[in-house]
Amino acid sequence: MVIFVKIIKISALWCPACLITNKAIDKFISENKDIELISLDYDFDEEVVKKYDVGTTLPVLIFEKDNKELCRIIGEKNYDDIVKAVGELK
């Protein structure tokens, strides 16, 4: 049972760690189609990103339910890291 319904992914084109995490989050979303993924670019979506107070370490994955943040994971993560973080939300 998943207790969140949305993941907000904040990344940047110039970020190597984001490329690795993007592959992992894409795989996770493809296996969990009921979860909404919102992708924001650190540079191009600067005004929206500001409201999440993400700092300078990318990528950032924010797990939300009913527009309330449940947790966030920061930095390069592989698929297993994401699954583990989700498991800790249950």
C-alpha positions, 0 to 999 in steps of 0.5 A, spaced: 500 500 500 503 506 497 501 512 502 503 517 497 500 519 490 505 524 487 513 525 486 516 531 485 522 531 481 527 537 481 533 536 477 537 539 472 540 538 465 547 539 467 547 534 473 550 527 472 547 525 478 540 527 476 541 522 469 542 516 474 536 518 478 532 519 472 533 512 470 531 509 476 525 514 478 522 512 471 523 505 472 519 506 479 514 510 476 513 505 470 512 500 475 507 504 479 502 507 474 498 510 480 503 515 482 503 522 479 510 524 477 512 532 476 518 533 473 521 540 475 528 543 472 532 547 477 534 552 472 528 553 467 522 552 473 526 557 478 520 560 481 516 554 482 523 550 485 524 556 490 518 554 494 520 547 495 527 550 498 531 545 495 538 548 496 544 546 491 544 538 492 541 535 486 536 531 484 531 532 489 525 527 490 519 530 494 514 525 496 507 528 497 500 526 499 494 531 499 499 537 497 503 535 504 510 533 504 511 526 507 519 526 505 524 527 501 531 524 498 536 528 496 542 526 491 544 521 486 539 515 488 539 508 484 532 504 483 534 500 490 535 506 494 528 509 491 524 503 493 527 503 500 525 510 501 518 508 499 518 502 503 520 506 509 514 511 508 509 505 509 
